[in-house]
Amino acid sequence: MSSNDKTLCRLRWSYPVVNFAMQSTRTCCRTPSYKVDEESLKTLGKDALFNSPYLKERRFELLNGIKHSDCNSCWALEDSGIKSPRLGKEDFFYYINEFDKSEPEVLRKKIDNASIDSDLVKADKPRLLEISMGNTCDLKCSYCHYHYSTAWAKEMVKFGDIPKEEIDNEMAGTSGEFDTQFWKWFEEDAKDEVEIINFIGGEPLIIPKFYDFLEKLLEIYKDHDPNSRKVTISIVTNFNSNDQFINRFISMLPKLLDKFEVDLNLSMEALAERAEYIRFGLNWNKWNANLDKLLSQDYSKHHNELLLSFQVAINVLSISSLEEFLKFAKSVYDKYGIAPALRQNIVSFPDWQSPTILTEDYKIYLDNAIDYLRSVKDEMSVVKHPWGQWDHYIDFLGTVKEGIDTAQNITERRVKFFTWFREYDKRRNVNLVGTFPEMNTFHSSCELLFLTTEGN
């Protein structure tokens, strides 16, 4: 086996991420952000965004079988037996071979002999571009962070977790030069290569700049023939917004669908009061009303169809009701005729909210979810999204089960689970065990670990 068989991953090449609130970039959403300073923009131009010396060195390491800590999220999942987002050697070769048509053995030699200055280390063929317009968000999801939620930021400032000035400095927005170099990079390198443009937040639907960005994309692609090459606008949204923003977004869908495929990724993994606990600030009834308003429209007259995905963030609190959520997802298809994809996502940070800290008895909930998926997978084979097919989700949940068996640092993480959610309940006037009564035994065992290891 080659030394790089367990490190190769095209996402470091093909998956650029840009954050307009922090003037930062990264390649792959599971790696740390890289602040782009004005000096780098001046000396490197557009290469300061995704081809800085730092990012090129990280790619060079993957080519040489070196596991840098930037990718610890995937290394840890794989060490636990869970399928990570890393796409692997075969996918990497397929991606490289799209623009380097060398024979396999020749390409292998090029990769093995690549230097830090090799074209193979440079990233200029993006496939998935992810854009964060800012951290404005109306929710405080339990596993989120102030980088992605102003609601989280306000709470942390209120309780003295972080000075407001520190947040303001981090989230200061972009300079004119950063914006200029981004659009230069987009029009020269990305426009004719990118397949998916994915918007995240914060919450995109309540950020005015999001709509300006969409209008600019419509202008850039005004002469694009959607029959020649499909470009997908993907939007990750909590879909909890008020009528003003929901109506504005829905009214914009027709002209988007005439030029792009639109994939709406709704972030949700639980129902009713359980969802409201995990995604604090969520109004479940409002969320359902928004979903009904969206899916009751007629999109058949437009060139592209509207795609729907559920961005299911598997976490320590969602496992016990996962089967019920999957039944809800199936009911959406039954009612509206739009088959939602199930996006594979697992909370690995913060690690005390990962499902891998659970005890073995929780695997029965995964078994029940898997059995349900098997019972409907043929009917749900209509899902077109290659990353969201229901039969693939069966395999994914199987790796989550394996992760419960092989998890590391369990005691430390269970203690943190207890202490962190104790404070969560106090600050937000909620009750974990009251909302998830089946977790009482597990919660008590974590409390006992706390008392025996740290005392009260």
N, C-alpha and C positions, 0 to 999 in steps of 0.2 A: 504493500500500500504506500502510495506517495505521501510525503510528509504534509502536503496541503489538502489531502482528501477530507480532513475533518475541520478545515478552516475556510475553504473557498465558499464565497457567497456573493452573488452579483449585486445584492442590495447595497453594498458599499460603493458600487459603480452606478447603478441604475435608479436609485431611490433617493434623490436629493430632497431635503427638508429645509424650508426657510421660514424663519419667525420674524415677522415685521414689527412685533412689539419689542423684541430684544436685540434686533440687528444681529441675528445669529443664524448659522446654518449647521447642518449635520448631514450625514448620509446614512439613512435608515433611522426610523423613529425610535429605536431602542438603544441608540448611542447618545453620549453626551453632546450638548450643544457647543458650538464653536463660535465665540464672539468675533465678528469681523470688524476690525478697527479701521480707522480712516487711513492710516499709513499703508496698510495692506491693500486697500482699495486703490490708493494712489500708485503703488508700485506694481501690483499684480493685475489691476483692472478686474474684469469679470472672473478671472481665475481665483481671485480672493474668496469667492463664494464656495466653490466645491473642489478646487484643485490647489489649495494651499499646500505648502510643504508638509504641514501636519497631517492633512487628510491623505495625501499621496503616500506618506510613510505608513499609515494604517493599512492602506490597500497593499502596499508592498509586503507588509508582514503577513497578510492573509495568503498571498502567493507563496510565501515561504514557510507556511505551517505554524506561524507564531500566533498565539492567542493573547491579544492585547486586552487589558481590563475594560476598554471601552465597550467590548462586546460581551461583558460578563453576564448580561441578562440571558443571552442564548446559551452560553457555556453552562450556566447553572441549570437551566431547564434540561439540557441534554444530559448532564451528569445525573439528573434525577429521573431520567427515562422518559421525559415529556418531550413531545415533538415541538421543537422551537421554530420560530419564523425563518431561521436560516435555510436557504434553498438548496445548498449543496453543490457538489461537483458537477453532476450532469447538467443541471440547470445553468451553472456558470459557463460551461463549455458551449451550451446552446446559445446563450446570450452573446458571448464573445464571437462565436462563429457567424452571427448575423452580419457582422461588419468585417470580420477577418475570415476569409473563405479558405484558409489553409487546411490541408488534410489533418486529421486528428493527431497523428504523431508529430507533425511539424508544429501544430499549435501547442501541443504539450511541451515541446522543447522551447518554444518561445516563452511560455509561461514560466518554465523552470529556470530559464536563463535571463529573465527580465531584470533590468536594473531599475533603480529608483527613478531614472529619467526616461524609462521606456514609455511608449505610447500606451501600453497595456495598463500602466498605473494611473493614467489620466482618465477622468470620468467626463465624457462629453456626449454620451448616448443615453439620456434619461428615458425611462419608461413610465415610472410613477413619480410625479412631482407632488409633494405635500406642502401646503401653505397654511401657516397660522397667521391670521390677521390681527390677533391680539388675545388678551386673556379675559376680555369682558364676558362674564357668564353669570346667569341667575341661579345656578345650582352650586352646591358644595358636596359633590359626591365623595363618599368616604375615602376612596383610594386616590383622590385627585390631589392637586398641588396648586399653590398660588400662582405658579407660572401659567396655569391654564384656567384660573377662576378668580375674578375679582371678588366674588363672594367669599372664597377661601381667604384671600388676602385681607379683607376687612376683618374677618374673625381673628386671624392670627395677630393683626395689629392690636385689636381690642384686648386680647388676652396677653399681650406682651411677648408673643413668640418671636416677633421680628419687628425691627423699627420700620415705620412707614417710609422713611427716607431710603432705606435699602431696597425696598420694593420699587419705589419710584425710579431709583437709579437703574435697576435691572430692566425695568419695563419702560424705558424712555422713548421707545420708538426708533425709527430709522432716519438717517441723514438723506439728503437729496442725492448724494453720490451713491449710496447703497441702492436706492431705488433705480437710479440710472443704470447701474451695472447689472442689476437683476433683469431689467427689461432688455438690455443689450444681450445678456446671456440667453434669455428666453427666446428672443427672435432669431438669434444666430445659431444656438445649439439645441434648444428644446422644442421649439414650435413644430418642427417636422419629424421629431423623434418620439416625443412624449405620447403615451397612450392614455394615461389617466392623470387628471389634475384633481387632487384631493384637498378639500378645504376642511381644516379643523379649527378649533378655537383655543380657548374660550368657546363661546357659542356663536358660530358664524351668522346665524339668522338675525341676531340683534346687534351686529357690528356694521355700521353704515359703509365702511370701506369695503366690505365683502361685495356689496351690490355694485360699487364702482369698479371693482376688480372684474366682476362678471361682464360688465358693459365693455371693458377694455378687451377682454378675451373675445367677445362677440365682434368687436371691431377688427382685431388681429386676424380672426378666422373668417371674416366676411366673405372671402373668395374661396374658402375651403369647400371642396366637394365631399360631403359626408359619405358618398358612395365609394370613394377611392380609399379612404382610410378613416377608421372610426376613432374619434377622440371622446373620452368619457369625462364628464364633470362629476366628481364624487364629493358628497358633502356629508360630513359626520356631524350630526346634530342631536341635541337632547330633545328637540321638538316640543319643548315646554313653553314656547314663546307666546306672547299675547297676540290678539287678533291683528293688531297693526302690522306686526312682522310676518305672521303666518300668511296673511292676505297678500302682502307685498311679494313674498317669495312665490306663492302659488300663481300670482298674476304674471310673474316673470318666466314661469316654466314653459309656456308655449313657444316663445322665441328661442329659448335655450334648446328645447327638444327639436326645433327645426334645424339646428346646426350640430348639436352634441347629443350623445347618449347621456342621460342623467341617472346617476345611481345615488339614491338617498339612503344614507346609513343612519338608522335610528339607534341611538345608544340606549340599550335596555336589556336587563337580564332577570327581572323579577316583576311581580304584579302587585298592584294596589298598595297597601300600607308597607309591604316589604320593599317595594320599589321606592316609596317615599322616604323610608329610613336610609337606604343605601344612597339614594340620589336626593340628598336633603334639599328641600326647596321645590321639589317636583310636586305638581298637582296631578294625580293620576287621572282624574276625570277630565281635566283640561287636555292632558296628553292624548287621551282617547278621542276627544272631540276634534283635536287637530288632525289626528290620523284619519278620522272619518271624513273630514273636510278635504284632505289631500286626495284620498283614494276614491272619493265619490265623483271626481272630475272626469271628463272624457278626454283622454289623451290620444285617441286613435287617429286623429286627423294629422298628426305631426310625423315628421320623417322618422324620428327615433321613439322608442318606447321608454317609459319611466320604469327604472329598476328600483326595487326595494330590498334593503338588507337590514338585518338586525345585527348591530355591533354588540355582541354578547360578551361582556367582560366577566369571565368566570372568576369568581372570588369566594372567599371563605363563607360569606353569607348567602350566596346564591345557589349553592349546590343542593340544599335540601328542598328547594321548590323548582328545580330546573325542569322537571318533567311537566309541571303545570305551565311554565313559560313556553315550552315547546308546543304544548297543546294550543296555547294562545296564538302562537305564530302560525300554526296550521289553520286556526279559525279565521285568520286574516285572509288567507288564500281562499277558504271556503266562501267567505262573505263577498270579497271584492274581485276575486279572480286574478290577483297579483301574487305570485309565489315569492315570499321573502327568502333571500339567501341567509344562511347562518354563518357569520364571519367568525373565524377561529381566533379567539383572543383570551388570554389568561393573565390575571394580575400577578406579576412577579415582584413588583415594587409598589408600595411597601411590602416587604416579605411577610409581615405578620397578617396580611390580608390575602395571602395566597391560599388557595384551597389545599395545598400540600401540607399545611399544618394540622389538618383535620385527622381524627382517629379513623381506624379502619372501618368502623361501623357506618361511616358516611359513604362508603363505596356502594352501599345498597341503593342510594339515591342516584348515583351514576348508572348503576345497572338498570334501574327503572327507566331512566331517561334513554338509555341505549335501546332497551326493549321497545319503547314507544317509537323511537326513530326507525327501527327495523320494521315496525308494523305499517309505517306510512311512507317509507323511502321510495317505493315504486310510484306512488301517487305524486310525491314531491320531486320526482326526477325532472319535472318541468323547469326547475330552477336552472337558469342559464349561467349564473356567475361561476366561473371555474374555481374560485376560492370559497364559495359558499354553499356547495352542494350538500344536501342533507346526508347522503350516504358517507361522505367524507367526514362529516361531523361525528359519526359513530367511531371512526378510527381515532379522531382527536380526543374524544372523551375517554377512550381506552388508555391513551397515554396519560391523561389526568389521573386515572385510577392508579397507574403505575407510579406516578409521582407521589401519591400518598404513601406508598410503600417505601420509597427510597429518599424521602425528604431529609434534609440535614438541618442541624442547629434547632431542633424542634423545641427543646425546653426554653431557650432564649426567646424564640419567636412566639410561643404560646403565652409566656409571661407578658410580652409586649402587647399581644392581642388583648389580654385582660386589662392591663393598665391603660392602654390607648383608648379602648372603647368605654372604659369607665369614665374617662374624661370627656369623650365624645357625647355620652349620654347626659353628663352633667351640663356641658356647655349648651347643648341643643334641646334639653328637656325632653329626651326620648328614652326609650327603654329597650335594650337589645333583646333580653330574654322575653320580655312581654310581646315583642314583635315576632321573635323567632323562638317560640316555646320549646321546640324540639332541640334547641341548642343549650338547654339548661344544664344538662350533664357535662357537656364539653366545656361550657363557660365555667362551671364550678371546678372542674379539674384544672383549668388554667389559673383560676384564683388560688387553688391549693398550691400549685407550683410557685406562684408569686409569694405566698406566705412562707413557704419552706425555703425559698432561695433568696428572697430579699426582705421578707418581713413587711409589716404594714407600717 
